Amino acid sequence: MNLRIFESKDELMRGTARAIADHAIDGAVIALSGGSTPVPVYEILGRDDALRERRITWIVVDERYVPETDTQSNSAMIRRTLFARGIAPAHRFLRFKTELNDPEATVQEFEREWHELGIEKLDTVVLGVGDDGHTASLFPGTDALNVEDKIATAVFVQELDMWRVTITKPVIRAAGVRMVQVAGESKREILRAVRDGADYPIAQATAGVETWWFLDRAAAP
């Protein structure tokens, strides 16, 4: 485990952005998680002129099944932050097309585009951790955790009463490196449990493969 603890949330954001940029070499394939935590990270990357010159394929890790106009949309958040100046000519962006109004059709279209873009695997995947130990849209007790033969899958999350679409655990585990960003005291108990061997989805996605953990002091067990 590669663990780095930052003294403040601001330092965490800048440190995570630096690590992503360092791995964003020409031709890199990088998957980004949504939510509110990484917003400052993507804003920093969006201001990086050198990054705009490199050939990079950006991929959305998972998506709530809402329109891209919805405030909960991960792809919309990435557009507002990383792509605030527009998608650079050298960049490609693969998202889940929720406008198809059919989760399974969305997953099939995502996989079709994945192959069309010639993607073999992710170089870097940026992950978060939920208070219940989920990562991407791999929630405890859901069938999505058992999908081994697909790039992406759809899952209905009962406790949220919502469909989600997500890249699968094997795709995350096959990436060159996983970067897990965690902020806030509410995550401390989950991280302690993972450290002590609890089988949460974040542990299943990262155990035994190169994973970098970026924590602020409040989240550190």
C-alpha positions as CSV (number, residue, x, y, z in Angstrom):
1,M,0.0,0.0,0.0
2,N,1.2,3.5,-1.0
3,L,-0.2,5.8,1.7
4,R,0.1,9.5,1.9
5,I,-1.6,11.6,4.6
6,F,-2.0,15.4,3.9
7,E,-2.4,17.9,6.8
8,S,-5.4,19.7,5.1
9,K,-8.1,19.0,2.6
10,D,-6.6,21.7,0.3
11,E,-3.2,20.0,0.4
12,L,-4.9,16.7,-0.4
13,M,-6.6,18.1,-3.5
14,R,-3.3,19.6,-4.8
15,G,-1.4,16.5,-4.1
16,T,-3.9,14.3,-5.8
17,A,-4.0,16.6,-8.8
18,R,-0.2,16.4,-9.1
19,A,-0.2,12.6,-9.0
20,I,-2.8,12.4,-11.7
21,A,-1.0,14.9,-13.9
22,D,2.3,12.9,-13.4
23,H,0.6,9.8,-14.7
24,A,-1.2,11.6,-17.6
25,I,1.6,10.9,-20.1
26,D,0.9,11.1,-23.8
27,G,-1.6,8.4,-24.8
28,A,-2.8,7.7,-21.2
29,V,-6.2,6.3,-20.4
30,I,-7.5,7.8,-17.1
31,A,-10.9,7.0,-15.4
32,L,-12.3,9.6,-13.1
33,S,-14.9,9.2,-10.3
34,G,-17.6,11.7,-9.6
35,G,-19.1,13.1,-6.5
36,S,-18.2,16.4,-4.7
37,T,-14.8,15.4,-3.2
38,P,-12.7,15.5,-6.4
39,V,-14.2,18.7,-7.8
40,P,-11.1,20.9,-6.8
41,V,-8.8,18.2,-8.2
42,Y,-10.4,18.4,-11.6
43,E,-10.5,22.2,-11.5
44,I,-6.7,22.2,-11.0
45,L,-6.2,19.7,-13.8
46,G,-8.5,21.8,-16.1
47,R,-6.1,24.8,-15.7
48,D,-3.0,22.8,-16.6
49,D,-2.0,23.9,-20.1
50,A,0.6,21.2,-20.5
51,L,-2.0,18.6,-19.9
52,R,-4.2,19.9,-22.7
53,E,-1.4,19.2,-25.2
54,R,-1.1,15.5,-24.4
55,R,-3.2,12.8,-26.0
56,I,-5.4,11.6,-23.1
57,T,-8.6,9.5,-23.0
58,W,-10.7,10.4,-20.0
59,I,-13.4,8.0,-18.9
60,V,-16.2,8.3,-16.4
61,V,-15.9,5.6,-13.7
62,D,-19.6,5.5,-12.9
63,E,-22.8,7.4,-13.3
64,R,-26.1,8.0,-11.5
65,Y,-28.8,7.2,-14.0
66,V,-29.9,10.8,-14.5
67,P,-29.8,13.2,-17.4
68,E,-26.5,15.1,-18.0
69,T,-28.4,18.2,-17.2
70,D,-29.0,16.9,-13.6
71,T,-26.9,18.3,-10.8
72,Q,-26.1,14.7,-9.8
73,S,-24.5,13.9,-13.1
74,N,-20.8,12.9,-12.8
75,S,-20.1,13.6,-16.5
76,A,-21.6,17.0,-16.2
77,M,-19.4,17.7,-13.1
78,I,-16.3,16.7,-15.1
79,R,-17.4,18.9,-18.0
80,R,-17.7,21.9,-15.6
81,T,-14.3,21.3,-14.0
82,L,-11.8,19.4,-16.0
83,F,-13.3,20.7,-19.3
84,A,-14.2,24.2,-18.2
85,R,-12.3,25.5,-21.2
86,G,-13.8,22.9,-23.5
87,I,-12.4,19.4,-24.3
88,A,-8.9,19.9,-25.8
89,P,-8.5,18.6,-29.4
90,A,-6.0,16.0,-28.1
91,H,-8.4,14.6,-25.6
92,R,-11.2,12.0,-25.8
93,F,-14.1,11.7,-23.3
94,L,-16.0,8.4,-22.8
95,R,-19.1,8.8,-20.6
96,F,-22.3,6.8,-20.0
97,K,-25.1,7.9,-22.2
98,T,-28.0,8.1,-19.8
99,E,-30.0,9.9,-22.5
100,L,-30.7,6.4,-23.9
101,N,-33.2,6.0,-21.0
102,D,-32.3,2.3,-20.7
103,P,-29.4,1.3,-18.3
104,E,-28.6,-1.9,-20.2
105,A,-28.5,-0.1,-23.5
106,T,-26.3,2.5,-22.0
107,V,-23.8,-0.1,-20.8
108,Q,-23.8,-1.8,-24.2
109,E,-23.1,1.6,-25.9
110,F,-20.3,2.3,-23.4
111,E,-18.6,-1.0,-24.2
112,R,-19.1,-0.4,-27.9
113,E,-17.3,3.0,-27.7
114,W,-14.6,1.5,-25.4
115,H,-13.7,-1.0,-28.1
116,E,-14.1,1.6,-30.9
117,L,-11.6,3.8,-29.1
118,G,-9.1,0.9,-29.0
119,I,-8.9,0.8,-25.2
120,E,-7.3,-2.2,-23.8
121,K,-7.1,-1.2,-20.1
122,L,-7.0,1.8,-17.9
123,D,-3.6,3.3,-17.0
124,T,-5.0,5.2,-14.0
125,V,-8.3,5.0,-12.2
126,V,-9.3,7.6,-9.6
127,L,-11.6,6.3,-6.9
128,G,-13.5,7.5,-3.8
129,V,-14.9,5.6,-0.8
130,G,-18.5,5.9,0.4
131,D,-19.4,5.7,4.1
132,D,-20.7,2.2,3.4
133,G,-17.4,1.1,1.8
134,H,-18.6,1.3,-1.8
135,T,-16.4,2.6,-4.6
136,A,-17.5,3.5,-8.2
137,S,-21.1,2.1,-8.1
138,L,-20.0,-1.2,-6.6
139,F,-22.2,-1.2,-3.5
140,P,-22.1,-3.9,-0.7
141,G,-24.4,-6.8,-1.5
142,T,-25.2,-5.9,-5.1
143,D,-24.8,-8.1,-8.1
144,A,-22.5,-5.7,-9.7
145,L,-19.7,-7.0,-7.4
146,N,-20.0,-10.4,-9.1
147,V,-19.7,-9.3,-12.7
148,E,-16.4,-10.6,-14.0
149,D,-16.8,-10.8,-17.8
150,K,-17.9,-7.3,-18.7
151,I,-16.3,-3.8,-18.9
152,A,-19.4,-2.1,-17.5
153,T,-22.6,-3.1,-15.8
154,A,-25.9,-1.6,-14.7
155,V,-27.1,-2.0,-11.1
156,F,-30.2,-1.0,-9.1
157,V,-29.2,0.2,-5.7
158,Q,-32.1,-0.5,-3.4
159,E,-31.1,1.9,-0.6
160,L,-30.9,4.8,-3.0
161,D,-33.9,3.7,-5.1
162,M,-31.8,4.5,-8.2
163,W,-30.2,2.8,-11.2
164,R,-26.4,3.3,-11.6
165,V,-24.0,2.3,-14.4
166,T,-20.4,1.6,-13.6
167,I,-17.1,0.1,-14.8
168,T,-16.6,-3.3,-13.2
169,K,-14.3,-4.6,-10.5
170,P,-12.1,-6.5,-13.0
171,V,-11.6,-3.4,-15.0
172,I,-10.6,-1.4,-11.9
173,R,-8.2,-4.2,-10.7
174,A,-6.6,-4.4,-14.2
175,A,-5.7,-0.7,-14.3
176,G,-2.0,0.2,-14.0
177,V,-2.6,2.1,-10.8
178,R,-5.6,2.9,-8.5
179,M,-5.6,6.3,-6.7
180,V,-8.1,6.4,-3.8
181,Q,-8.9,9.9,-2.5
182,V,-10.5,10.1,0.9
183,A,-11.4,13.3,2.9
184,G,-13.2,13.9,6.1
185,E,-13.7,12.4,9.5
186,S,-16.8,10.4,8.4
187,K,-14.6,8.1,6.4
188,R,-12.3,7.2,9.3
189,E,-14.1,4.1,10.5
190,I,-14.5,2.6,7.0
191,L,-10.8,3.1,6.4
192,R,-9.9,1.5,9.8
193,A,-12.1,-1.5,8.9
194,V,-10.5,-1.9,5.5
195,R,-7.1,-1.7,7.1
196,D,-8.1,-4.4,9.5
197,G,-9.3,-6.7,6.7
198,A,-13.0,-5.9,6.2
199,D,-14.3,-7.1,2.8
200,Y,-15.9,-3.9,1.6
201,P,-16.1,-3.2,-2.2
202,I,-13.2,-0.7,-2.0
203,A,-11.1,-3.5,-0.5
204,Q,-12.2,-6.0,-3.2
205,A,-11.3,-3.5,-5.9
206,T,-7.8,-2.7,-4.5
207,A,-6.4,-5.6,-2.5
208,G,-3.3,-7.1,-3.9
209,V,-2.9,-4.6,-6.7
210,E,-0.9,-1.3,-6.8
211,T,-3.1,1.3,-5.0
212,W,-2.2,4.8,-3.8
213,W,-4.2,6.1,-0.9
214,F,-4.4,9.9,-0.5
215,L,-6.0,10.9,2.8
216,D,-6.4,14.1,4.7
217,R,-5.6,14.1,8.4
218,A,-9.3,14.0,9.4
219,A,-9.9,10.7,7.5
220,A,-6.7,9.0,8.7
221,P,-7.4,6.1,11.1
